Amino acid sequence: MRRIEGATAGASVEEEETWLPAHDRACAAMDDALARAIAAPAPDLAALAVKLELLFAHCIEPGAVEEEVAEAVIADSRRLLSG
């Protein structure tokens, strides 16, 4: 996705439209991989921290959880991991 987004940065709408099928496939692949990663049991606290970061970055609609709340949960997971 980042490769496609980089290639289309600053492009016209018409140019971006040519990339839409590839972008849609990349998004679908990422969503599938993300769903598998989140559904898998976390084997340890480090994996749980990664899952929380993925959850807040990619699965929760922007604005559904206040940014400070998401940051606090992620900070807690990191703190527990290091302690």
Distance bins in CASP14 RR format, pairs under 12 A and 6 or more apart:
PFRMAT RR
TARGET T0000
AUTHOR 0000-0000-0000
RMODE 2
METHOD distances of the structure
MODEL  1
1 7 0 0 0 0 0 1 0 0 0 0 0
1 8 0 0 0 0 0 1 0 0 0 0 0
1 19 0 0 0 0 0 1 0 0 0 0 0
1 22 0 0 0 0 1 0 0 0 0 0 0
1 23 1 0 0 1 0 0 0 0 0 0 0
1 24 0 0 0 0 0 1 0 0 0 0 0
1 25 0 0 0 0 1 0 0 0 0 0 0
1 26 1 0 1 0 0 0 0 0 0 0 0
1 27 1 0 0 1 0 0 0 0 0 0 0
1 28 0 0 0 0 0 1 0 0 0 0 0
1 29 0 0 0 0 1 0 0 0 0 0 0
1 30 1 0 0 1 0 0 0 0 0 0 0
1 31 0 0 0 0 0 1 0 0 0 0 0
1 33 0 0 0 0 0 1 0 0 0 0 0
1 34 0 0 0 0 0 1 0 0 0 0 0
1 58 0 0 0 0 0 1 0 0 0 0 0
2 8 0 0 0 0 0 1 0 0 0 0 0
2 9 0 0 0 0 0 1 0 0 0 0 0
2 23 0 0 0 0 0 1 0 0 0 0 0
2 26 0 0 0 0 1 0 0 0 0 0 0
2 27 0 0 0 0 0 1 0 0 0 0 0
2 30 0 0 0 0 0 1 0 0 0 0 0
3 9 0 0 0 0 0 1 0 0 0 0 0
3 19 0 0 0 0 0 1 0 0 0 0 0
3 22 0 0 0 0 1 0 0 0 0 0 0
3 23 0 0 0 0 1 0 0 0 0 0 0
3 26 0 0 0 0 1 0 0 0 0 0 0
4 11 0 0 0 0 0 1 0 0 0 0 0
4 15 0 0 0 0 0 1 0 0 0 0 0
4 16 0 0 0 0 1 0 0 0 0 0 0
4 18 0 0 0 0 0 1 0 0 0 0 0
4 19 1 0 1 0 0 0 0 0 0 0 0
4 20 0 0 0 0 1 0 0 0 0 0 0
4 21 0 0 0 0 0 1 0 0 0 0 0
4 22 1 0 1 0 0 0 0 0 0 0 0
4 23 1 0 1 0 0 0 0 0 0 0 0
4 24 0 0 0 0 1 0 0 0 0 0 0
4 25 0 0 0 0 1 0 0 0 0 0 0
4 26 1 0 0 1 0 0 0 0 0 0 0
4 27 0 0 0 0 1 0 0 0 0 0 0
4 29 0 0 0 0 0 1 0 0 0 0 0
4 30 0 0 0 0 0 1 0 0 0 0 0
5 11 0 0 0 0 0 1 0 0 0 0 0
5 16 0 0 0 0 1 0 0 0 0 0 0
5 19 0 0 0 0 1 0 0 0 0 0 0
5 20 0 0 0 0 0 1 0 0 0 0 0
5 22 0 0 0 0 0 1 0 0 0 0 0
5 23 1 0 0 1 0 0 0 0 0 0 0
5 26 0 0 0 0 1 0 0 0 0 0 0
5 27 0 0 0 0 0 1 0 0 0 0 0
5 30 0 0 0 0 0 1 0 0 0 0 0
6 15 0 0 0 0 0 1 0 0 0 0 0
6 16 0 0 0 0 0 1 0 0 0 0 0
6 19 0 0 0 0 1 0 0 0 0 0 0
6 23 0 0 0 0 0 1 0 0 0 0 0
6 26 0 0 0 0 0 1 0 0 0 0 0
7 15 0 0 0 0 1 0 0 0 0 0 0
7 16 0 0 0 0 1 0 0 0 0 0 0
7 18 0 0 0 0 0 1 0 0 0 0 0
7 19 1 0 0 1 0 0 0 0 0 0 0
7 22 0 0 0 0 1 0 0 0 0 0 0
7 23 0 0 0 0 1 0 0 0 0 0 0
7 26 0 0 0 0 0 1 0 0 0 0 0
8 14 0 0 0 0 0 1 0 0 0 0 0
8 15 1 0 0 1 0 0 0 0 0 0 0
8 16 1 0 1 0 0 0 0 0 0 0 0
8 17 0 0 0 0 1 0 0 0 0 0 0
8 18 0 0 0 0 1 0 0 0 0 0 0
8 19 1 0 1 0 0 0 0 0 0 0 0
8 20 0 0 0 0 1 0 0 0 0 0 0
8 22 0 0 0 0 1 0 0 0 0 0 0
8 23 1 0 0 1 0 0 0 0 0 0 0
8 26 0 0 0 0 0 1 0 0 0 0 0
9 15 0 0 0 0 0 1 0 0 0 0 0
9 16 0 0 0 0 1 0 0 0 0 0 0
9 19 0 0 0 0 0 1 0 0 0 0 0
10 16 0 0 0 0 1 0 0 0 0 0 0
10 19 0 0 0 0 0 1 0 0 0 0 0
11 17 0 0 0 0 1 0 0 0 0 0 0
11 18 0 0 0 0 1 0 0 0 0 0 0
11 19 0 0 0 0 1 0 0 0 0 0 0
11 20 0 0 0 0 0 1 0 0 0 0 0
11 23 0 0 0 0 0 1 0 0 0 0 0
12 18 0 0 0 0 0 1 0 0 0 0 0
12 19 0 0 0 0 0 1 0 0 0 0 0
13 19 0 0 0 0 0 1 0 0 0 0 0
13 20 0 0 0 0 0 1 0 0 0 0 0
14 20 0 0 0 0 0 1 0 0 0 0 0
16 22 0 0 0 0 0 1 0 0 0 0 0
16 23 0 0 0 0 1 0 0 0 0 0 0
17 23 0 0 0 0 1 0 0 0 0 0 0
17 24 0 0 0 0 0 1 0 0 0 0 0
19 25 0 0 0 0 0 1 0 0 0 0 0
19 26 0 0 0 0 1 0 0 0 0 0 0
19 27 0 0 0 0 0 1 0 0 0 0 0
20 26 0 0 0 0 0 1 0 0 0 0 0
20 27 0 0 0 0 0 1 0 0 0 0 0
21 27 0 0 0 0 0 1 0 0 0 0 0
21 28 0 0 0 0 0 1 0 0 0 0 0
22 28 0 0 0 0 0 1 0 0 0 0 0
22 29 0 0 0 0 0 1 0 0 0 0 0
23 29 0 0 0 0 0 1 0 0 0 0 0
23 30 0 0 0 0 0 1 0 0 0 0 0
24 30 0 0 0 0 0 1 0 0 0 0 0
24 31 0 0 0 0 0 1 0 0 0 0 0
25 31 0 0 0 0 0 1 0 0 0 0 0
25 32 0 0 0 0 0 1 0 0 0 0 0
26 32 0 0 0 0 0 1 0 0 0 0 0
26 33 0 0 0 0 0 1 0 0 0 0 0
27 33 0 0 0 0 0 1 0 0 0 0 0
27 34 0 0 0 0 0 1 0 0 0 0 0
27 58 0 0 0 0 0 1 0 0 0 0 0
28 34 0 0 0 0 0 1 0 0 0 0 0
28 35 0 0 0 0 0 1 0 0 0 0 0
29 35 0 0 0 0 0 1 0 0 0 0 0
29 36 0 0 0 0 0 1 0 0 0 0 0
30 36 0 0 0 0 0 1 0 0 0 0 0
30 37 0 0 0 0 0 1 0 0 0 0 0
30 54 0 0 0 0 0 1 0 0 0 0 0
30 57 0 0 0 0 0 1 0 0 0 0 0
30 58 1 0 0 1 0 0 0 0 0 0 0
30 59 0 0 0 0 0 1 0 0 0 0 0
31 37 0 0 0 0 0 1 0 0 0 0 0
31 38 0 0 0 0 0 1 0 0 0 0 0
31 54 0 0 0 0 0 1 0 0 0 0 0
31 58 0 0 0 0 1 0 0 0 0 0 0
31 59 0 0 0 0 1 0 0 0 0 0 0
32 38 0 0 0 0 0 1 0 0 0 0 0
32 39 0 0 0 0 0 1 0 0 0 0 0
33 39 0 0 0 0 0 1 0 0 0 0 0
33 40 0 0 0 0 0 1 0 0 0 0 0
33 54 0 0 0 0 1 0 0 0 0 0 0
33 58 0 0 0 0 0 1 0 0 0 0 0
34 40 0 0 0 0 0 1 0 0 0 0 0
34 50 0 0 0 0 0 1 0 0 0 0 0
34 51 0 0 0 0 1 0 0 0 0 0 0
34 53 0 0 0 0 0 1 0 0 0 0 0
34 54 1 0 0 1 0 0 0 0 0 0 0
34 55 0 0 0 0 1 0 0 0 0 0 0
34 56 0 0 0 0 0 1 0 0 0 0 0
34 57 0 0 0 0 1 0 0 0 0 0 0
34 58 1 0 1 0 0 0 0 0 0 0 0
34 59 1 0 0 1 0 0 0 0 0 0 0
34 60 0 0 0 0 0 1 0 0 0 0 0
35 51 0 0 0 0 0 1 0 0 0 0 0
35 54 0 0 0 0 0 1 0 0 0 0 0
35 55 0 0 0 0 0 1 0 0 0 0 0
35 58 0 0 0 0 0 1 0 0 0 0 0
35 59 0 0 0 0 1 0 0 0 0 0 0
36 51 0 0 0 0 0 1 0 0 0 0 0
36 54 0 0 0 0 0 1 0 0 0 0 0
37 47 0 0 0 0 1 0 0 0 0 0 0
37 48 0 0 0 0 0 1 0 0 0 0 0
37 50 0 0 0 0 1 0 0 0 0 0 0
37 51 1 0 0 1 0 0 0 0 0 0 0
37 52 0 0 0 0 0 1 0 0 0 0 0
37 53 0 0 0 0 0 1 0 0 0 0 0
37 54 1 0 0 1 0 0 0 0 0 0 0
37 55 0 0 0 0 1 0 0 0 0 0 0
37 57 0 0 0 0 0 1 0 0 0 0 0
37 58 0 0 0 0 1 0 0 0 0 0 0
37 59 0 0 0 0 0 1 0 0 0 0 0
38 47 0 0 0 0 0 1 0 0 0 0 0
38 48 0 0 0 0 0 1 0 0 0 0 0
38 50 0 0 0 0 1 0 0 0 0 0 0
38 51 1 0 1 0 0 0 0 0 0 0 0
38 52 0 0 0 0 1 0 0 0 0 0 0
38 53 0 0 0 0 0 1 0 0 0 0 0
38 54 1 0 0 1 0 0 0 0 0 0 0
38 55 1 0 0 1 0 0 0 0 0 0 0
38 56 0 0 0 0 0 1 0 0 0 0 0
38 57 0 0 0 0 0 1 0 0 0 0 0
38 58 0 0 0 0 1 0 0 0 0 0 0
38 59 1 0 0 1 0 0 0 0 0 0 0
38 60 0 0 0 0 0 1 0 0 0 0 0
39 51 0 0 0 0 1 0 0 0 0 0 0
39 54 0 0 0 0 0 1 0 0 0 0 0
39 55 0 0 0 0 0 1 0 0 0 0 0
39 59 0 0 0 0 0 1 0 0 0 0 0
40 47 0 0 0 0 1 0 0 0 0 0 0
40 48 0 0 0 0 0 1 0 0 0 0 0
40 50 0 0 0 0 0 1 0 0 0 0 0
40 51 0 0 0 0 1 0 0 0 0 0 0
40 54 0 0 0 0 0 1 0 0 0 0 0
41 47 0 0 0 0 1 0 0 0 0 0 0
41 48 0 0 0 0 1 0 0 0 0 0 0
41 51 0 0 0 0 1 0 0 0 0 0 0
42 48 1 1 0 0 0 0 0 0 0 0 0
42 49 0 0 0 0 1 0 0 0 0 0 0
42 50 0 0 0 0 1 0 0 0 0 0 0
42 51 1 0 1 0 0 0 0 0 0 0 0
42 52 0 0 0 0 1 0 0 0 0 0 0
42 53 0 0 0 0 0 1 0 0 0 0 0
42 54 0 0 0 0 0 1 0 0 0 0 0
42 55 0 0 0 0 0 1 0 0 0 0 0
42 77 0 0 0 0 0 1 0 0 0 0 0
42 81 0 0 0 0 0 1 0 0 0 0 0
43 49 0 0 0 0 0 1 0 0 0 0 0
43 50 0 0 0 0 0 1 0 0 0 0 0
43 51 0 0 0 0 0 1 0 0 0 0 0
44 50 0 0 0 0 0 1 0 0 0 0 0
44 51 0 0 0 0 0 1 0 0 0 0 0
44 77 0 0 0 0 0 1 0 0 0 0 0
44 80 0 0 0 0 0 1 0 0 0 0 0
44 81 0 0 0 0 1 0 0 0 0 0 0
45 51 0 0 0 0 0 1 0 0 0 0 0
45 52 0 0 0 0 0 1 0 0 0 0 0
45 76 0 0 0 0 0 1 0 0 0 0 0
45 77 1 0 0 1 0 0 0 0 0 0 0
45 78 0 0 0 0 1 0 0 0 0 0 0
45 79 0 0 0 0 0 1 0 0 0 0 0
45 80 1 0 0 1 0 0 0 0 0 0 0
45 81 1 0 1 0 0 0 0 0 0 0 0
45 82 0 0 0 0 1 0 0 0 0 0 0
45 83 0 0 0 0 1 0 0 0 0 0 0
46 52 0 0 0 0 0 1 0 0 0 0 0
46 53 0 0 0 0 0 1 0 0 0 0 0
46 77 0 0 0 0 1 0 0 0 0 0 0
46 78 0 0 0 0 1 0 0 0 0 0 0
46 80 0 0 0 0 0 1 0 0 0 0 0
46 81 1 0 1 0 0 0 0 0 0 0 0
46 82 0 0 0 0 1 0 0 0 0 0 0
46 83 0 0 0 0 0 1 0 0 0 0 0
47 53 0 0 0 0 0 1 0 0 0 0 0
47 54 0 0 0 0 0 1 0 0 0 0 0
47 77 0 0 0 0 0 1 0 0 0 0 0
47 81 0 0 0 0 1 0 0 0 0 0 0
48 54 0 0 0 0 0 1 0 0 0 0 0
48 55 0 0 0 0 0 1 0 0 0 0 0
48 73 0 0 0 0 0 1 0 0 0 0 0
48 74 0 0 0 0 0 1 0 0 0 0 0
48 76 0 0 0 0 0 1 0 0 0 0 0
48 77 1 0 0 1 0 0 0 0 0 0 0
48 78 0 0 0 0 0 1 0 0 0 0 0
48 80 0 0 0 0 1 0 0 0 0 0 0
48 81 0 0 0 0 1 0 0 0 0 0 0
49 55 0 0 0 0 0 1 0 0 0 0 0
49 56 0 0 0 0 0 1 0 0 0 0 0
49 73 0 0 0 0 1 0 0 0 0 0 0
49 74 1 0 0 1 0 0 0 0 0 0 0
49 75 0 0 0 0 0 1 0 0 0 0 0
49 76 0 0 0 0 1 0 0 0 0 0 0
49 77 1 0 1 0 0 0 0 0 0 0 0
49 78 1 0 1 0 0 0 0 0 0 0 0
49 79 0 0 0 0 1 0 0 0 0 0 0
49 80 0 0 0 0 1 0 0 0 0 0 0
49 81 1 0 1 0 0 0 0 0 0 0 0
49 82 0 0 0 0 1 0 0 0 0 0 0
49 83 0 0 0 0 0 1 0 0 0 0 0
50 56 0 0 0 0 0 1 0 0 0 0 0
50 57 0 0 0 0 0 1 0 0 0 0 0
50 58 0 0 0 0 0 1 0 0 0 0 0
50 74 0 0 0 0 0 1 0 0 0 0 0
50 77 0 0 0 0 1 0 0 0 0 0 0
50 78 0 0 0 0 0 1 0 0 0 0 0
50 81 0 0 0 0 1 0 0 0 0 0 0
51 57 0 0 0 0 0 1 0 0 0 0 0
51 58 0 0 0 0 0 1 0 0 0 0 0
51 59 0 0 0 0 1 0 0 0 0 0 0
51 73 0 0 0 0 0 1 0 0 0 0 0
51 74 0 0 0 0 0 1 0 0 0 0 0
51 77 0 0 0 0 1 0 0 0 0 0 0
52 58 0 0 0 0 0 1 0 0 0 0 0
52 59 0 0 0 0 0 1 0 0 0 0 0
52 60 0 0 0 0 0 1 0 0 0 0 0
52 65 0 0 0 0 0 1 0 0 0 0 0
52 69 0 0 0 0 0 1 0 0 0 0 0
52 70 0 0 0 0 1 0 0 0 0 0 0
52 71 0 0 0 0 0 1 0 0 0 0 0
52 72 0 0 0 0 0 1 0 0 0 0 0
52 73 1 0 0 1 0 0 0 0 0 0 0
52 74 1 0 1 0 0 0 0 0 0 0 0
52 75 0 0 0 0 0 1 0 0 0 0 0
52 76 0 0 0 0 1 0 0 0 0 0 0
52 77 1 0 1 0 0 0 0 0 0 0 0
52 78 0 0 0 0 1 0 0 0 0 0 0
52 80 0 0 0 0 0 1 0 0 0 0 0
52 81 0 0 0 0 0 1 0 0 0 0 0
53 59 0 0 0 0 0 1 0 0 0 0 0
53 60 0 0 0 0 0 1 0 0 0 0 0
53 70 0 0 0 0 1 0 0 0 0 0 0
53 71 0 0 0 0 0 1 0 0 0 0 0
53 73 0 0 0 0 1 0 0 0 0 0 0
53 74 1 0 1 0 0 0 0 0 0 0 0
53 75 0 0 0 0 0 1 0 0 0 0 0
53 76 0 0 0 0 0 1 0 0 0 0 0
53 77 1 0 0 1 0 0 0 0 0 0 0
53 78 0 0 0 0 1 0 0 0 0 0 0
53 81 0 0 0 0 0 1 0 0 0 0 0
54 60 0 0 0 0 0 1 0 0 0 0 0
54 70 0 0 0 0 0 1 0 0 0 0 0
54 74 0 0 0 0 0 1 0 0 0 0 0
54 77 0 0 0 0 0 1 0 0 0 0 0
55 61 0 0 0 0 0 1 0 0 0 0 0
55 64 0 0 0 0 0 1 0 0 0 0 0
55 65 0 0 0 0 1 0 0 0 0 0 0
55 70 0 0 0 0 1 0 0 0 0 0 0
55 73 0 0 0 0 1 0 0 0 0 0 0
55 74 0 0 0 0 1 0 0 0 0 0 0
55 77 0 0 0 0 0 1 0 0 0 0 0
56 62 0 0 0 0 0 1 0 0 0 0 0
56 63 0 0 0 0 0 1 0 0 0 0 0
56 64 0 0 0 0 1 0 0 0 0 0 0
56 65 1 0 0 1 0 0 0 0 0 0 0
56 66 0 0 0 0 0 1 0 0 0 0 0
56 67 0 0 0 0 1 0 0 0 0 0 0
56 68 0 0 0 0 0 1 0 0 0 0 0
56 69 0 0 0 0 1 0 0 0 0 0 0
56 70 1 0 1 0 0 0 0 0 0 0 0
56 71 0 0 0 0 1 0 0 0 0 0 0
56 72 0 0 0 0 0 1 0 0 0 0 0
56 73 1 0 0 1 0 0 0 0 0 0 0
56 74 1 0 0 1 0 0 0 0 0 0 0
56 75 0 0 0 0 0 1 0 0 0 0 0
56 77 0 0 0 0 0 1 0 0 0 0 0
57 65 0 0 0 0 0 1 0 0 0 0 0
57 67 0 0 0 0 0 1 0 0 0 0 0
57 70 0 0 0 0 1 0 0 0 0 0 0
57 71 0 0 0 0 0 1 0 0 0 0 0
57 74 0 0 0 0 1 0 0 0 0 0 0
58 70 0 0 0 0 0 1 0 0 0 0 0
59 65 0 0 0 0 0 1 0 0 0 0 0
59 70 0 0 0 0 0 1 0 0 0 0 0
60 66 0 0 0 0 0 1 0 0 0 0 0
60 67 0 0 0 0 0 1 0 0 0 0 0
60 69 0 0 0 0 0 1 0 0 0 0 0
60 70 1 0 0 1 0 0 0 0 0 0 0
60 73 0 0 0 0 0 1 0 0 0 0 0
60 74 0 0 0 0 0 1 0 0 0 0 0
61 70 0 0 0 0 0 1 0 0 0 0 0
62 70 0 0 0 0 0 1 0 0 0 0 0
63 69 0 0 0 0 0 1 0 0 0 0 0
63 70 0 0 0 0 1 0 0 0 0 0 0
64 70 0 0 0 0 1 0 0 0 0 0 0
65 71 0 0 0 0 1 0 0 0 0 0 0
65 72 0 0 0 0 0 1 0 0 0 0 0
65 73 0 0 0 0 1 0 0 0 0 0 0
65 74 0 0 0 0 0 1 0 0 0 0 0
66 72 0 0 0 0 1 0 0 0 0 0 0
66 73 0 0 0 0 0 1 0 0 0 0 0
67 73 0 0 0 0 0 1 0 0 0 0 0
67 74 0 0 0 0 0 1 0 0 0 0 0
68 74 0 0 0 0 0 1 0 0 0 0 0
68 75 0 0 0 0 0 1 0 0 0 0 0
69 75 0 0 0 0 0 1 0 0 0 0 0
69 76 0 0 0 0 0 1 0 0 0 0 0
70 76 0 0 0 0 0 1 0 0 0 0 0
70 77 0 0 0 0 0 1 0 0 0 0 0
71 77 0 0 0 0 0 1 0 0 0 0 0
71 78 0 0 0 0 0 1 0 0 0 0 0
72 78 0 0 0 0 0 1 0 0 0 0 0
72 79 0 0 0 0 0 1 0 0 0 0 0
73 79 0 0 0 0 0 1 0 0 0 0 0
73 80 0 0 0 0 0 1 0 0 0 0 0
74 80 0 0 0 0 0 1 0 0 0 0 0
74 81 0 0 0 0 0 1 0 0 0 0 0
75 81 0 0 0 0 0 1 0 0 0 0 0
75 82 0 0 0 0 0 1 0 0 0 0 0
76 82 0 0 0 0 0 1 0 0 0 0 0
76 83 0 0 0 0 0 1 0 0 0 0 0
77 83 0 0 0 0 0 1 0 0 0 0 0
END
